[in-house]
Amino acid sequence: MPNRESLRARRERQLWRMVRPLGHVNHNSKKTITWALKLPGFAVYYVRATDLNELRFPRHRQDIKPALIEMLGLGDQWIVIARRC
């Protein structure tokens, strides 16, 4: 699910890569994801923002930014673990 609170979303606004025709219809915050899952009876155990990059020690200059985004939880997408109560 797209993370509307991500660093890129805030900086790029309408040019953000998750805003595109026929792309994602909803953009969520941590609060809205938790609320939307609790309504039908799910218990949310884990919510984290990610860019789906493998977290590893940056060996090159261009690897620093993706590593920081993953470590700080500033990515464009959400990973959610929930279970029906």
PENOR-V866331 format. One record per residue. N is the residue number from 1. SS is DSSP state (@ for helix, = for strand, . for the rest). Layout:
n=[N | N]
ss=[SS | SS]
//
This chain:
n=[1 | 2 | 3 | 4 | 5 | 6 | 7 | 8 | 9 | 10 | 11 | 12 | 13 | 14 | 15 | 16 | 17 | 18 | 19 | 20 | 21 | 22 | 23 | 24 | 25 | 26 | 27 | 28 | 29 | 30 | 31 | 32 | 33 | 34 | 35 | 36 | 37 | 38 | 39 | 40 | 41 | 42 | 43 | 44 | 45 | 46 | 47 | 48 | 49 | 50 | 51 | 52 | 53 | 54 | 55 | 56 | 57 | 58 | 59 | 60 | 61 | 62 | 63 | 64 | 65 | 66 | 67 | 68 | 69 | 70 | 71 | 72 | 73 | 74 | 75 | 76 | 77 | 78 | 79 | 80 | 81 | 82 | 83 | 84 | 85]
ss=[. | = | = | . | . | . | @ | @ | @ | @ | @ | @ | @ | @ | @ | . | . | . | . | . | . | . | . | . | . | . | . | = | . | @ | @ | @ | @ | @ | @ | @ | @ | @ | @ | . | . | = | = | = | = | = | = | = | = | = | . | . | . | . | . | . | . | . | . | . | . | . | @ | @ | @ | @ | @ | @ | @ | @ | @ | @ | . | . | . | . | = | = | = | = | = | = | = | = | .]
//
